[in-house]
Amino acid sequence: MKRGLLIILLALAAGGATFWVTRTHQQTTRQEVLLDSMPELAWLRGELNLNNEQFAQAIALHTGYRPKCVAMCHDIAEARAKMEALARTSRGMTPELAAAIGEHARVQAECRKKMLEHLYQTAALMDEKQAARYLEKVLPLALNSDHSGTASCHQH
């Protein structure tokens, strides 16, 4: 009886270890796929000829910024929805609608500021020529985007 119980416990332990190793490998693979699926990172490496250290630092900055970007996009979408709801139900400019317009503009401006800070941090990882090319490409996109809570908000 004790031997049977020992075999069952060993089998469960082996199964658990196998599950853990497989899951860890899958998570690592998923992270690699996520990074590979970010075309902006592929562009950084290929177009700007970043070395391995620059590229690793750019990945760290980008993955650190991404949750902040998602949160800001959420805030923009909420502010826009509130502004639109008030605009649809108002028959004129109300103090509430004016405040909602101001809040939407404030949230968009804060997002643009943080995005530009991120872009300049990324450019600082590069040599002068790489940084100039990078900023030449990304600044027009950052400065012309309205970040209205659409899918374009998540492309930074």
Secondary structure, DSSP 8 states (H G I E B T S, - for coil): -HHHHHHHHHHHHHHHHHHHHHHHHHHHHHHHHHHHT-HHHHHHHHHHT--HHHHHHHHHHHHHHHHHHHHHHHHHHHHHHHHHHHHHH-SS--HHHHHHHHHHHHHHHHHHHHHHHHHHHHHTTS-HHHHHHHHHHHHHHHHH----SSGGGG--
